[in-house]
Amino acid sequence: MKLPALSKKKKKPKGEGLYGILGVSKDATFEEIKEAFLERAKKLHPDKGGDEDAFVILLNAYRVLRDPEKRQIYDDFGEVDDLVSNDYAHMIDLLANLFKQALETELPDRPDVSLVDAIKVAISREIEDADKEEKKLSAQVQKFNDLKERIKRTDEKRNLFGKILDEKINKLLKSENSLGAKKRVLILASKEIEHYVCITEVIDIVKYYTFTTSSSTSSSGINTGAT
């Protein structure tokens, strides 16, 4: 029998998450999830006289929780839709690219510097810049909307200037939408990077000394404490 298509109209039972639908805990392994699905599917499958709606809900839960990436999205956001999945995929690409770029710098050669913290700073700066740009775009949209309200025609014919202003406003709104998408990804990245840490070493300042033990007895007067 062909599996029934997942309908967007069929919602999970109120107050019951995907883990509850399968009857497993949030830390369940893949094998436990699979076993729980198969056990319940035997009872709910339409071919066995089960309820089709309940089977579709069960199948939907399994399709999400059996996939590591979708499961992570669900754990983080409580849902798995196209927008969230798309943002999550872009976030993974962003972090991967930032890490690759960092590897091309001198940072990997610095045991006293956290590579993870450097990426955190880069993300934080990007978010700050996006916030500033967002405020700037919003102010421009408001300015043109105000101007549009002030420029009127005295007859019923098309307002040429209003049309030009509409085009300007629409262009700005598209930029705002693109910036909003970028910010969503950056915010996701800032949350994801918190799960990482880079162990750093305290550099022994003595190794930067240019003098040797023997030089401590020289006329330079520098004493390393050697006996």
TORKE-122956 format. One record per residue (C-alpha): x, y, z. Coordinates in steps of 0.02 Angstrom, whole numbers, always signed. Layout:
REM TORKE-122956
{{X, Y, Z}};
...
This chain:
REM TORKE-122956
{{+0, +0, +0}};
{{+62, +173, -43}};
{{+92, +282, +108}};
{{-37, +420, +125}};
{{+22, +595, +82}};
{{+51, +710, +228}};
{{-85, +841, +229}};
{{-45, +1014, +294}};
{{-220, +1020, +365}};
{{-188, +874, +482}};
{{-114, +943, +642}};
{{-35, +851, +785}};
{{-145, +829, +939}};
{{-151, +984, +1046}};
{{-23, +978, +1186}};
{{+62, +824, +1117}};
{{+233, +840, +1037}};
{{+312, +724, +911}};
{{+401, +627, +1047}};
{{+236, +603, +1137}};
{{+154, +540, +977}};
{{+285, +404, +964}};
{{+289, +376, +1152}};
{{+476, +405, +1172}};
{{+581, +526, +1273}};
{{+674, +675, +1198}};
{{+840, +586, +1218}};
{{+780, +428, +1131}};
{{+902, +347, +1011}};
{{+863, +318, +828}};
{{+836, +133, +861}};
{{+713, +173, +1002}};
{{+618, +292, +889}};
{{+612, +165, +748}};
{{+554, +27, +864}};
{{+417, +137, +939}};
{{+357, +186, +765}};
{{+348, +8, +702}};
{{+255, -49, +857}};
{{+123, +86, +843}};
{{+113, +77, +654}};
{{+57, -104, +665}};
{{-98, -47, +760}};
{{-134, +114, +666}};
{{-97, +63, +486}};
{{-255, +78, +378}};
{{-223, -95, +305}};
{{-239, -164, +481}};
{{-401, -73, +513}};
{{-319, +74, +599}};
{{-367, +257, +589}};
{{-287, +339, +436}};
{{-279, +513, +514}};
{{-191, +445, +668}};
{{-71, +347, +557}};
{{-27, +502, +455}};
{{+10, +596, +617}};
{{+119, +452, +676}};
{{+209, +444, +509}};
{{+240, +631, +511}};
{{+317, +619, +684}};
{{+430, +476, +628}};
{{+484, +564, +468}};
{{+544, +712, +572}};
{{+626, +621, +717}};
{{+716, +492, +611}};
{{+808, +630, +518}};
{{+949, +705, +626}};
{{+938, +878, +546}};
{{+748, +889, +552}};
{{+750, +824, +730}};
{{+873, +960, +780}};
{{+763, +1093, +699}};
{{+612, +1024, +791}};
{{+706, +1021, +957}};
{{+762, +1202, +932}};
{{+601, +1277, +864}};
{{+460, +1156, +903}};
{{+414, +1143, +720}};
{{+486, +1096, +552}};
{{+421, +1201, +408}};
{{+500, +1257, +245}};
{{+551, +1428, +311}};
{{+634, +1361, +468}};
{{+718, +1220, +373}};
{{+784, +1342, +243}};
{{+851, +1460, +376}};
{{+933, +1314, +467}};
{{+1018, +1254, +308}};
{{+1084, +1430, +273}};
{{+1144, +1442, +453}};
{{+1244, +1282, +435}};
{{+1322, +1348, +274}};
{{+1362, +1514, +359}};
{{+1452, +1433, +506}};
{{+1546, +1314, +391}};
{{+1604, +1459, +281}};
{{+1656, +1565, +431}};
{{+1756, +1419, +500}};
{{+1840, +1388, +332}};
{{+1884, +1573, +319}};
{{+1955, +1571, +495}};
{{+2065, +1423, +448}};
{{+2146, +1531, +313}};
{{+2201, +1661, +441}};
{{+2338, +1657, +573}};
{{+2211, +1611, +709}};
{{+2239, +1422, +702}};
{{+2422, +1455, +743}};
{{+2374, +1547, +903}};
{{+2342, +1424, +1046}};
{{+2302, +1574, +1158}};
{{+2157, +1629, +1046}};
{{+1987, +1545, +1039}};
{{+1937, +1514, +859}};
{{+1757, +1493, +916}};
{{+1758, +1661, +1005}};
{{+1827, +1743, +848}};
{{+1680, +1673, +749}};
{{+1560, +1733, +885}};
{{+1630, +1909, +869}};
{{+1612, +1904, +680}};
{{+1430, +1849, +693}};
{{+1393, +1980, +826}};
{{+1464, +2118, +716}};
{{+1361, +2057, +569}};
{{+1203, +2065, +675}};
{{+1246, +2241, +734}};
{{+1275, +2297, +555}};
{{+1110, +2217, +501}};
{{+1018, +2306, +642}};
{{+1088, +2473, +586}};
{{+1044, +2439, +405}};
{{+869, +2385, +456}};
{{+840, +2548, +548}};
{{+905, +2645, +399}};
{{+789, +2555, +277}};
{{+641, +2576, +394}};
{{+673, +2762, +406}};
{{+682, +2777, +216}};
{{+518, +2683, +195}};
{{+435, +2797, +321}};
{{+505, +2951, +234}};
{{+438, +2900, +64}};
{{+270, +2850, +137}};
{{+255, +3020, +219}};
{{+302, +3105, +56}};
{{+174, +3002, -38}};
{{+39, +3064, +80}};
{{+91, +3243, +47}};
{{+96, +3237, -143}};
{{-79, +3232, -217}};
{{-156, +3262, -387}};
{{-296, +3388, -401}};
{{-393, +3273, -520}};
{{-430, +3086, -530}};
{{-292, +3041, -651}};
{{-143, +2933, -609}};
{{-21, +3005, -486}};
{{+146, +2989, -576}};
{{+247, +3041, -425}};
{{+150, +2922, -314}};
{{+191, +2780, -433}};
{{+376, +2822, -426}};
{{+369, +2828, -237}};
{{+280, +2659, -233}};
{{+419, +2585, -336}};
{{+548, +2657, -216}};
{{+452, +2592, -65}};
{{+431, +2418, -139}};
{{+615, +2408, -177}};
{{+658, +2457, +1}};
{{+534, +2330, +71}};
{{+616, +2193, -32}};
{{+783, +2244, +41}};
{{+706, +2239, +214}};
{{+641, +2063, +183}};
{{+811, +2004, +122}};
{{+893, +2085, +272}};
{{+766, +2004, +387}};
{{+808, +1833, +315}};
{{+993, +1869, +339}};
{{+963, +1919, +521}};
{{+863, +1761, +556}};
{{+1009, +1657, +494}};
{{+1136, +1759, +593}};
{{+1033, +1743, +752}};
{{+1020, +1555, +725}};
{{+1208, +1550, +700}};
{{+1237, +1648, +860}};
{{+1134, +1521, +956}};
{{+1214, +1371, +873}};
{{+1393, +1431, +904}};
{{+1356, +1436, +1091}};
{{+1362, +1246, +1087}};
{{+1547, +1253, +1041}};
{{+1703, +1297, +1138}};
{{+1885, +1311, +1089}};
{{+2008, +1266, +1226}};
{{+2148, +1394, +1238}};
{{+2319, +1387, +1318}};
{{+2399, +1515, +1430}};
{{+2558, +1560, +1342}};
{{+2709, +1554, +1457}};
{{+2779, +1729, +1444}};
{{+2953, +1664, +1487}};
{{+2968, +1587, +1315}};
{{+2961, +1762, +1241}};
{{+3115, +1816, +1340}};
{{+3262, +1844, +1225}};
{{+3395, +1814, +1357}};
{{+3463, +1645, +1411}};
{{+3503, +1580, +1584}};
{{+3684, +1621, +1557}};
{{+3641, +1800, +1516}};
{{+3576, +1823, +1693}};
{{+3755, +1838, +1753}};
{{+3800, +1964, +1621}};
{{+3818, +2149, +1646}};
{{+3642, +2177, +1584}};
{{+3580, +2156, +1761}};
{{+3433, +2043, +1708}};
{{+3402, +1906, +1835}};
{{+3296, +1755, +1786}};
{{+3307, +1679, +1958}};
{{+3422, +1540, +1899}};
{{+3553, +1479, +2019}};
